[in-house]
Amino acid sequence: MSNTINSQAIQLAYPKRGKPRSKALTALVFLLPALLVYGLFNFYSIIMTLFYSTQEWSGISANMTFIGLDNYIKLVNTPAVWHSLLNNFKLVIISLAVQLPFGMVLALIINSDRKSMKFLRTVYFMPMLLSTVSTGILWQLMYDPYFGLINKALHAIGLGKWAQPWLGQSNTAMVATIFVICWQYTPQYMILLRAGMTGIPEELYEAGRIDGAGTVRQFFHITLPLLAGTIRTSAVLSIVGSLKYFDLIYVMTGGGPNGATDVMATYMYKRGFVEFNMGYASTVATFMLFVSLVVIISFRTMTTQRGEGGQV
């Protein structure tokens, strides 16, 4: 009897090592299909993009010529590249300054159990339900200098002198396009922030009301600090989306007029699929990846340090 008890005690103290290893193997088998797809469409694509960036290649020819870093030298010395990157950073800054605050305001508005809020949630989220192409065409028509709704409205209220070809001149095209992007994507952050608010215990607000905290103090001392993680995640999504943005700008302006609304993605598309210079386009894509990594790592480092210091 004592030998049996001792053997059981030894087994409990020193469990077999094969079981954890078999569990890890089982998990790896189930993850393998997803890892293969992810590796094929991400890591392999990145490696091939790096390879193509050192080649002179049209993208449709079987012939490639190794040119080393010539594409990178050309990229650094091309003013249009830096203009496109500047437009990307404009989009990043305005998106952070507009989409997140307005998303927060809308989230606070719909964060209620009243029946009317169900209707408002649907209305506020409608821009996200439209496809990017249909949104671009819709706003193209609204910005039309002769028949567009915006210029017609300005004439109707006596501000006809402000009417202008919004997408047809360099000084207004980028601003008009960014406005549409913010209009379409603000509901996305509304939903994210609203989801974060649902995780805040109601007891905290009750304790705040007992202590005499009004709505404003509750927001700054309860809601905002507890939404810090959601806000950081939303900011990262906004930054990444702005740095690689393409579709709505291409639909509305094609990067024009005269490259005024070009961002890195539209510039890359033109070089690769219009001029058939796929080697140089791969260099632009590599540069976009590098810039995105630097910006995101820097942002995450700064916000993490501030979060550890007790700030939002």
C-alpha positions, 0 to 999 in steps of 0.5 A: 500500500505504501509503495502505491501511495509513494508512486502516486505522490511521485507522479503528482510531483513529477508529471510526465513531460510528454503530455505538454509536448503533445498538447503543443504539437496538437495546437501547432497542427491546428494552427499550421493551415493559418500559419501557412496562409499568413506566411504565404501572403505576408512574409513571402510577399514582403521578401519578394517585394524586397527582392523586386526592389533591387531589380529593373522589372516591368512586372509583365516581362520574364526578364529582370536586371539586378540594379542594386540600390539604384531604385532606392537612390531614385526614390530618395531623390524624387520630390514627388515621393516626399510630397506623397509622404507629407500627404500621408502624414497630413492624413494621419494627423487630421484623422487622429484629430478628427476621427477619434474625438468625434468618434468619442462624442458619438459613442457618448451620445449612443451610450444610452438605453433609450429607444431613440438611441437604436435609431441613432446608432444605425444612422451614425454607422451608415457611412461605414456600410457604404462601399468605398467606390460608391462613397467616392462617386457620391462625394464626387457628385456633391463636390461637382462645381456646377451641379454639386450639392455643396456649391448649390447650398452655398449659393442658396445661403448667400455664400456663393463666393465660397463656391469653387471646384473643390476637387479640381484645384490643388489648395482644396482637393486634399482637404476635401478628400480627407473630409470624406475619409473622416466622415466615412471612418469616424463611425468605426471608432464610435463602435470601438469606443462604445464597446469599451464603455460597455466594459466600465462597471456602473458601480464606478459612476454610482460612486462618483455621483455619491461623491458629487462628481458631475457628468464632466468629472465622471468623463475625465476621471472615470470614462477617459482613464478606463478607455486608455487602452481602447483609445491607444488601439484606435489610434494605432488603427487610424495611423496604420490606415492613414499610412497605407490609404489608397482606395477613396483617394484614387476613386475621387481624384486619382491623385490629382490634380497634378499630384496634389492628392497623391499619397504613397499608395497611389504613387506606388500604384501609378509607378507599378500598374500605369508605368509598368515599373514594378521594380521601383514600385516595390521600392516604394512599397518597401519604403512604406513598410519601413515608415509604417514600422517606425511610426507605429513602434515610436507611437507604441513606445511613447504611449506605453511610457505615458500609460505606465506614468499614469497618464492617458 
